[in-house]
Amino acid sequence: MCLDFAQRHYDAHIYFASQTNLTLGCGSCGPRGFYGTIDAHLEVEEAMSSFLGTEGAILYSDGASAATSTVAAFAKRGDLLIVDEGVSESLLVGVTLSRANVRYFRHNDMKDLKRVLEKVRLQDVQYKRKSTDQRRFLIVEGLYRNWGTIAPLKEIVKLKEEYHYRLIVDDSHAIGTLGKNGRGSLEHAGLKPMVHAEIITFSLENALGSVGGMTVGSEEVVDHQRLSGAGYCFSASAPPFLSKVCLASVRRLEGRLDEMITENAEWIEEEDIDRVEGDGDAAIVTDELNVTGMKVADLKIELKKRGLGVSGRKAELQERLNDYLSSSADKEDSSPSNPSDEISGTTLIERLHQNISHLYTTLTNSAHPHALKLRNRLIITSHPQSPILYLCLADQEATGRTRAEQTSILDQISAHCLIEGKVAVVSTGDHVKKYLQLVPEPSLRLIANVSQTKDDVELLVRVLGDAVESVLVRNAGILME
């Protein structure tokens, strides 16, 4: 999906996930309303609503179904949805499933949005219809997945209040990336949930590093979905260990991950003891096993205890058991890293914003020898503050080429970066066009993150510059022939 700047995994998140999996299992195999709710689900819902400043939150087990189910839960046949034509597939599926009346406005074009709203108002007068005769929603993304653009929420809120609409914001790519505290596009715009946007839905599968999705808002908004959200009512609940990972991410954004580790320190220690002593005589401490001196029958017994295969010669059995014991010893030695060694809270978000700015300015720096190779060949079409960067062919390279030809060139650039420079850059020309209202131009997509270094950016720009120069020169030669 993105350019991976060797993103590092944090020990605390991994440790909480593994410990939760050991105690609560992988999942309940039931929906939330039917024996599927576990303490971890309620805990992360409460933490998220507190973090975002809302009255409640509802957890979905799938990121895309959160947005889809939320739209379909509130809009029905006869209602009216005014939708930005640049929204992604998950919102569009929800719009379709709602069977509501739909009108689109040009992407991030406030003049066109006002035109559409005014047209609806004139029809109200013509048909003697009150705005309260149907539920009406504006639907946008805070940070657009397929464009890397940021919604002008202040202007949108003014229009929605003037024309009496409710606002649904998909903040999947803004939560954890935009705003001083990482609270998303509303914080970035100086706005508040529930006050300026009635419904906020988002995936947990981006900055929060988990799986699933959430919708936050008032108690009424949340409770309504517990009976009307299809993805909540009819899907198996999320594995609890994923909820713990999300909770750890929220605590890190709050600057409170150390508190979470401290609170669970006693529980972690008890679980470690239970794993060794819980089976009584059957549990054997690693150091007490003399694998070299064990007979084949004893080796097979120990392997069976650990769920390992027992076929093979004695030397193979010994090697298998030794490998397992070494791996187990490494896992037991691992523990959550000291959170003071990792940045968190506002410092974490500030670092991300600095990295986004550095990546953007380096790519557009005409004085940079490798970035100079991109000039007049690729242009950045995304917002300068967006962690999602899109680069399209410049006009002089795109003119005269079909979409398929542009896609082919970008695919070649992507392949060249990976093969020659060991850098993964994704070409997005093959969008699922039939599911989108507005299909973006073929692009290269990069994702900035908090772990990237200046050396990472230099490597990217060098490899990308060389790839662009090589591929475009080669294709220019083909055109001349």
N, C-alpha and C positions, 0 to 999 in steps of 0.2 A: 504493500500500500504506500510505502513512503521510503525516503532516504533514511537509513538507520545509522545515526551517529554513534554506533556502539553503545546503545542505551543500556545503562547498568540496572541490574535488578537489586532491590534492597532486601537485606537479610530479614528484617522485621516482617515484611509482607509475606515472604516465603515461609517464615517460621509460623506465623499465625495461621496461614493456610494449611500447613501440614498438621499442626496441632488440632485445629478444628476438624479436619478430615478424620483424624484418629478418634476423636471423641464423639462427633455427631454424624459421621459417615458422609457419603458423597451427596445424598439427596433423599427426599422423603417419598419420591415417586407419586406425589399427589399434589393437586392444586392448593393454593393458599387457603381457600375456604373449606377444604376438606382434608384435614389432617396434614396439611402441607406447611403450616406456619411454624417456624422454629425461632427460638429467642434471638438468634443472629439476624433474622430478617427484621424483627421489630427494633432491634438495637440500631441497625444501620438506617432504617427509616427515621427514627427519632433523631439520630445524629445529623442526617442530611437536612431535615426540616429546620433543625436548630442552626446549622451552618448557613443556610440560605435565607433564614428569617421568615419562614412560612409556618402556618398552623399545622401542616401535616405533609406526609410524603407516602407514596405507594410504590412498592418495588415490583418490577416485572422481571421475569427470568430471561427475557431476550431484549436486546437493545432496540432493534427495529420495531418490534411489536409494541413497545412502550408508546412510541409516537403514533403508530397506526391505530392502536386500541383507544388511545386518548381522544383522538379526533372523532372516531366513530362512536365513542361513548357519549359525546356531547352534542353532536350534530346528526340530525335525522332528515328524512324526506320532508321537504317543504322549508327547511332552514336555508340560510344563505352563508356561503363561505367566500370571502375575498382573499385570494391566494397569490403570493409572489410566484411568478412563473419559473423562478430559479430554484424552488425547493427540491429536495432529494426524494428518492423513491418511497421511503417509509412514510413520509407525510402524504404523498400523492396516493398511496394505497389506502390510507385512512380516509382521505377525501372521497375516493371512489366508493369505499365501503359504506360511507355515511349516507350516500344517495341524496345528499343535499344539492341545492342549486349552487353552482360554482361559477365565479368570475375571476379571471386572472388579470393582474396588472404587470407591467414591464418590470424586470428585475431591478429592485432598489430605486425605482423611478417614482419619486413622491408626487410629481405633477400628474403622472398617469394614474397613480392610486387615487388622488383627489378627483380626477376625471371620472373614474369608475364609481366612486362613492357618490359623487354629485349626480351621476346618471341614475343611480338607484334611488336617490332622494327625489328626483323629478318624477320617476315612475310611481313612487309612493303617493305623490300629489295627484298624479294622473288617475291612479286606481283607488284613491281615497283609502290608502293603506297606512297604518301606523307602523313605526319602526319596531314596536313591541309585539307586533302580530307574529313575528318569527324570530327565532334565535339567530343572531348574526355574529360572525367571528372574522377577524383578520388573522391570517396564518402566515408566519414568516419563520426564518431561521435566524438566530442571533449571529452566528458565523456560518456562512454557507459552505457546505461540504464540497460541492462541485465547482465552486468559484473562488473560495478563499476571500470573499468579500464580507464586510460587516454591515449588518442592517442599521440604517439610521433610525434607531428606536425612538429618539426624542421626537422626531417629526411624525413617526408612525403613531406614537401615543397621543400627540395633539390631534391628529386626524381621527383616531378611534374615539376619542372623547367628544370631539365636535359632532361626529356622525352617530354616536351611541352604538359602538361595537364592543365586543369583548376581544381580547388579544390572546392568541396561542403562540408561544415562542418555543421552537425546538432549539435547545442550547447544547446539543450533543458535543459540539467541538469548541464551545466557549467555556463550559464549566471546567475549571482547573487551568485555564489559559488566559482568559481575559479578566480585567478588573484588578484592582490593587490587591485583593485577597483571593483572587481566583474564583470569584462567585459568578462569573459569566458576563454575558453581554449587557445585562441590565445594570450591573455594578459599573461596567465600563462606560455606560452612558449616564451614570449618575441617577439611575432609577431603582425602584424597589419592587420585588415580587408582591403579588396580590393588590398592591396599590396601582401600579402602572401596567402590569400584565397579569391577567387572571389565572392563566394556566401556563406552566413551564414544564416541558418534557425534555428528557435527555437520555442518551446512552451512557452506560458506565464503562464502555469498551474502548474509550480513547484516553484522555489524560488520567482517568482514575484507575486504569489498568486492571479492570475486573471484567465481568460478563453480566449482561442484563441491562435494565433501564429503569428510570424512575420518572414520576410526575409529581410535582409539588404545587401547593396552593393552599387554599382555605380548607377547613374541615369538610365543607360541603363538596368541594371539588374532589377531594380524596375519597370520601365515603361513597360518593356516587359511583366511582370506578370499581369499588370492591364488589358491586353487583352488576355493573354494566360494562366493565372493561374486559373484552373477550380474552385478551392475552393474559389477564390476571385470573379470570374465572375458570378457564378451560386448559391452561397450560400447567405442567408440573412446576412447582416452586423452584427457585434458584438453589443450587447447592450451597449450604451454609458457609463453606470455606471461602466462596467467592464474596459473600457478604462481609466476611471478616477482612478480606483484602480491601474491599471498598471502604470499610470503616477505617482501616489503617491509613488509606489515602486521604480520607477526610480529616483525620486527626493530624496528619502531616501538613495539610493545607492550613489547619488551625494553629500549627506549631505545638501540638499536644501529643505527638507520637510517643514521646518519652513517658507521659502519664499512662498511656495505654499499656506500654511494656511493663511499667511498674505495677499497675493494677493486676496484670496477668502473671507476674513473676512467680508467685506462690503456686498458681494453677499449673504453670509450665513445669515447675520443679516436680510437683506431685505426679504429673502425667509421665515425666521421664522415669520416675521411680516405679510407677505402676507398670510401665512397659517391661522393666527388668524383673520385678518381683511378683507381678500379678499372677503368673502361672505357677507359682510355687516351685516344686522340684523340676518342673519342665523348663523353667527359665534358667539359662546358663550364661554366666558372664563371659564375655569374649575372652578375657585373659586366661580363664580357667580351661579353655579348650586346647588340647594338644593335638592339633589337626594332623601333624606329621606322624604321630604314633598311633593314630586311631585305625581300627580295623574297618574293612569295607562295610560291614553291617552297621557299625556305629556311625560311619560317615553318612550312610543312607538315612539313618534315624534323624540325625541333625539336619540334613537337607530337607527331609519331609516336614520337620517342625517349622521350617522357614518357607515352605511352599515352593521349594526348588526341585528341579528334576533329579532323578536318582539313577539315570542310565549313564553308562560309560565306564571306563577303567578307573582304577583306584587313583591314579595321578590326576585324572580329569575331575573326579569327585573332590579331591583335596583342593584343587585349584578353584573349583566352583565355590566351595565353602569359604576358602580364604578370601576370595574376591568379595563375597557377601559380607563377611565379618569386617573387612577393611572399610567397605562402604558404610556399614552401620556405625562403625567407630567415628568416621568422619561426620556423619549426620548428628551423632550425639554430641560431638565436640562443637558443632555449629550452634550458635545462638544469636538472637537479635543483636545487630550491631548497636553500639551506643548512639542513640539519636543525636547526641551533641556533636557527633562526628559528621552528621549529615545536615545540610541546610533544610529549613522548613519554614512554614508560615509565610509572611510577606517577603522574607529574604529569598525564598524559593521562587516565588512569582517574579520578583525583581530580576533574578538571574535569568529566568526564561525570557522575559521581555528584552533584556540586554542581548541574549543570544539571537532572538528574532531580528532585532535591529542590526546586529553585526552581520548576520547572514544576508539580510536584504541590502545593506550598504556595500558589502563586499561584492555581491553579484552585480551591482549597478555602478561600481567604481571604475570609471573609464581609464583611470591611471594605473589600474592593476593590470599587469601584463597578460594574465589569463582571462580576467573578466573582460578585457578589451576584445577578446575573440568572440564574445557574445554580443557585442554592440552591433546594432542593426541586423542581428540574426535572430536573437530571442528577446522577448520583452516580458516583464513580469506584469501579470494582469490582476493579481490579488492585492489585498489591502496591505500597506506597509507594516501594520501591527498584527497581521494574521500569522499564526504559526504554520498555516497551510499555504505554501507558495506555489503558484502556477506560472509556468513559463510557456508562452506560445511563440510560434514563428512570427517574426516581424513582417510587416506588410511587404517589404521588398522580397522576402523569401516565400511568403504565402501566396502572393499574387500570381495567378496563372496556374496554380496547382489545385487539384481537387482535394476534397477532404481525405480521400483514401491515400493520395500521394503525400499529403502532409503527415498523416498518421504513420505511413511507412518511414518517412524521414525521422520522425521522433522515436519510432521503434528502433531504428538503426542507432540513433544516438544513445538510447537507453542500453542497448546491447553492447555498444562500444565501451560505455562507462563500466559496465559489469565485467566484461572480458578483459579489457586492457587496464582498467584502473581499480578493479575490485570494489567499485562503488555502485550501490543499487539506487537507480533513479527510475521511477515508474512512468511509462508513457500511458496516457489516459484516452487515446483516440478511440478506442473501442468501448466507449460508454454504452451502457444498456439503453440505447436510444429510444426503444419503444416504450420504456417506462417513464421517460422524462417529458415534461411539458416543454422545456427549453433545453436543448442539447448544447453543452459548452463546446468551444473550439478544441481541436486536439491539442494536448498540452503535456508538459513534463511536470510532475508533482513532487515537491519536496516537503518534508515536515521538520520543523525546528523543534528541539527539545532542550530540557534543562541540563543535560549531560554533555552536550556538544562542546568542543574546545575550539580555540582559534586554529589549531593544527588541523582539526577535522574540516573546518570551513575552507582552509587553504587547499586541502586535498580535494575536496569537492570541486572547487572553482577550477583548479588545474585540470582535473580529469574531465570535467564537463566542457571546459574551453577547448581542450584537445579533441574531444569527441565531436563537438559541433563543427569545428574547423575541418576535421577529416571527412565527416559525412557530407557536409554541404559542398565542399570542394569536389568530392567524388560525384555527387548528384548533379552538380553544375556541369561537369564534364559529360555526363550521360545526356543531359538536355541539349548540349551543343552538338553532340553526335546526331 
